[in-house]
Amino acid sequence: MSVTVPVRIPRFFVTSAAPCPYLPGRTERKVFTELNGPHADALNDALGRIGFRRSQTVAYRPSCGDCTACVSVRVVADEFAPSSTQRRELKRNSDLVATVCQPWSTAEQFALLQRYLASRHPGGGMATMDEVDFADMVEHTPVTSYVIEYREPSEGDEPGRLVGACLTDRQGDGLSMIYSFYDPEHEARSGLGNYIILDHIRRAAEEQLPYVYLGYWVEGSARMQYKVRYRPLERLGRDGWKRMSDAEQDFLVATVASQRRADVPLPDGGGKDGMGNLDPSSLSSAGIGVSAMAG
């Protein structure tokens, strides 16, 4: 007689409305669920395919009643072809030594994060993080995660200078870049943030993983526009994942270029999805299931 293993249907919650971190004058809400237990990886994979992101032991996605500006995007890794600018960034940083590390935080990583936040996201929601907060972000993971460190070549027995890092989830269909940061003031290494993305695309292709998940693209938010530089790019809509047309990406890339010429400040591949602390125990249940959200 066969035994049926019960499947736990996740319980979802919704946050209270808060100011939108991307578009002035708007508010945001998030729907989320806890990731725990032996099936956390499978649940994270399933939710990632319908637009959720992970923050520690929580999977979340925007749930704003009057706005759909936040759109999940992913790069098709095995079809990716770098632009001339991206080829230069790959060449410029090709001497970096990338190491896949267990998800344990270090003082060196935290010092790099502090420099990055002070330069790229001053006054942002993560600017007040201390070492304990950073350790929670990196180490509190119920799924397959690691930190990829990017270092300059070593001199002697000491490891080379740490210039970048990325907390990454390995999902069943790709790599999800949870949070990346880098040395924003390195005079000899422009394009570090973009290089980290390019390296993830290469890794995914080598591991025969179809996608690299970049989180949310927000049209109209300057600090999210760097994501349109990677081709082919797919976005998630009501009818599932659809590839952006070449014409649309050409237009969006040209828009980014015009903003740069007009001195509109744009981050170097480092804009972030809003990852606040989400506590299921303190919020009311949203009363919805994955199937309802996927439709």
N, C-alpha and C positions, 0 to 999 in steps of 0.2 A: 504494500500500500504506500503510495507516494504521500509525502508530507508537504503541504504548502506553507512556505515561509511568509508570514504576514509582512506587508509593505506599509511602512509608516508614512502616512500622508503628512507632509510638512504643514505646520501652522504658520500663517502669514500675519504680519503686523503692519501698521501704517504709522508714520510719524506725523506730528503736528506740522502745520504750515510754517515755513521759515523763509527768510529772504533768499532769493536765488543767487548763488555765487557767480553765475555766468552772465545773466541779462538783468541790467538795472531795472528796478521797479516791479519785478515779478517775484512770485513766491514759489517755493518748491515743496513737494512732499515725496517721501520715499516709502516703498513697500519692501518688506524684507522678511527673511526667515533665518533661523539658526541652522548652522551646519555642524553636525556632531554625529558621533556613532560610526559604526563600520561602513555605512553607505554614504559617508560625506562626500567622497570623491565622485561617486555616480550622481549624486544630487547636484553637486557643483557643476559637473559637466552638463547635465540637463538644463539647469538654470542659465548657464553661460550661453547656451544656444538660443535662448529667448531673451537675451539682453540684460541679464543680471551680472553684477560685479561682486567680487569678494572683498570684505574688510574684516580682518581677523576671523572670527567664527560666525560671521554673518554674510549672507548673500542679499544684495539689495538692487533695486533699480528705481528710477524716477517714476512717480505716479501723480502727475500734475493734471488736474481736471481740465484746465483751459490752455494747456501748452504741451506741445510734442517736439520741442526744439532739440532735446537731448536724444541723439540717435546713436545706437551701438554700431561700431564699424570694426571691420577686420580686413587684414591684408591676405590675399591669396598667395601663399608663400612660394609654391613651386612655379608660379607664373610671373613672379616679380622680376622686373628688369629695372635696375637703378638708372636714374637720370644722370646727366653729366655732373651736376652738383653732388649728387649722392656718391658717384664714383670717386670724386675728389675727396669727399669726406672719408670714404673707406680707405683710400690710399694714405691720406694724411694720418690716420689713426691705426694703420695696419700693424704697427709694432706693439700695440697694447696687448697685454697678457690677460686673457679672460679666464676666470676660475669659477667653476660651479661649487658653491659652498652650501653646507647645511643651513637651514633658516635659524641662525643664531646671530644676535646683534653684537656688534663690537663698538668700542669707544671710537675707533678710527672711522667706522661708518657713520656714527652719530655726528662726529665733528664735521665730516663732509656734508651731511644733510643740513646741519645748521648753516654752513656757508651758502649752500644752495638756496635754502629758504629765504635767508636774509637778502640775497641778491634777486631771486626770481619771483618770490611770492611774499614780500614783506607785508606784515599785517594780515596774512591769510590765516585760515583756520588751523593750520599746523604750526604756525610760527611759535606758539608757546609750548610745543612739545618738549618734555624733558627726556632723560635717558630711559626712564621706566616706560613712558609712553611709546618711545621708539622700540624698545624691546617687546612690548605688547604687540605692536604693529607687525613686527617681523616673526616673532616666535609663536604667537597664538594662531596657529593654523591647523585645522583638522584635515587638510587635504595635502596632496603631493606638491610641495613648494620648495624653492631654493632661492638663494641669493647669488646672483652672478656679479662678481667683482671684476672691475677693469683697472689694471695697474700698468704703469710704465715699466719698461724693462728694469730688472734689478741690477744693482751695482754691488758686487760682492755677495755676501751671504744674506743680506737683508732684502726683504721683499721690496719691490718697486713702489713708487708713490701711488696711492689709491686716488683715481681721478673720476671714477663712476661706479655705480652699483644699481642693480635692479632686483626687486622682489618679484618673483615670477611663479605662476602656477602652471604645472604641466597638466593640461586637460586631455581628454581622449581624442579631441580633434584639433589640438593646437596649443600654443603657448599664450597665456594671458599675462600681459604686463601689468602687474598690480600697482607698482610704484617704482619709478626710476628717479635717480638724482645724480648729480655730477658736479665737478669743479667749474663754477660759472665764470671764474676770473682767470682761467689758465690761458696765458697769452699765446702759447704755441699750439693750442688745440681747440680751434673753433669747431662747432658741429658735434660736440660730444653727445648731446642728447639724441641727435639724429643717428649717430653711429651706434648707439645702444639699440635703437629700434632696428637698424639694418642688420646688426649682429643677431638679433632674435629671429629675423626673417630667414637668415642663412641657417641658423640652428634648426628651425622648424622644417625647412626643406630637407636638410640632411637627415633629420629623424623621421622623414616622411609624414609629418604632421601638416594638414592642409592649411592651417590658418595661424595668424598672429593677431590676437585680440588687443585692440588699442583703447578700449573703453568707449567713452561717449564723444561724439563730434557734435558741436553746438554751432549751427550756422548763426552768424551774428556775434559770436564771442571770439574776439581776436586771439585769445590765448589758446584756442582749440583748433585753429586753422592749419597748424602744421601737419595734421593727420591726413589732409587731402593730398599731400605730396607723394604718397605711396600707392603704387599701381600694380595690379588692379586692386581696387578697394570695394568691398561690399558693405552695404548698410542694411539694417534690420527695419522693416516696415510691417504694416498690417498683413501683407501677403508673404511674409518671410524675408529671407535674405536676398537682396537684389544687387547686382553689380552696377556701380556708377558708370555711366557712359564716358567715353574719352572726351566728348565735347563738354560734359558737365565738369569733369575734373580739370580740363584745360581752363575753363572759365574760373573755377575756384582758385586754381594755382595762380592765375593771372591777377585775381583780386588780392591774394596774399602779397604778390610781388608789388602791386601798386600801393598797398598799405605800407610796405617796407620803404618804398621810395618817398612816401609822405611822412616817414618817421613815426608811424604808428607802432608802439612797442609790441613786439611779438616774442614769445618765449622760444628758446632753442629746443624744440621737441620735448618740452617739459610741462605743458599744461596738465592739470590733474582733474580727475573726477573727484567730486566732493565726498570725502570719506570721513564722515563724522562718527562719533561713538553711538552705536545703535543698540539699545538695551531692550530685548523683547519682554523682559519681566516687568517693565514699567509702562508698557504701552498696550492699547487695546487691540484685539485681534481685528484684522481687516475682513476676515470671513470670506476669503477667496482662495481658490486653489490654482495650481499650476496650469491646468487645462483652460481655465477661464482666462488667465493672463496671456496664454500663448495665442489665443484667438484674436 
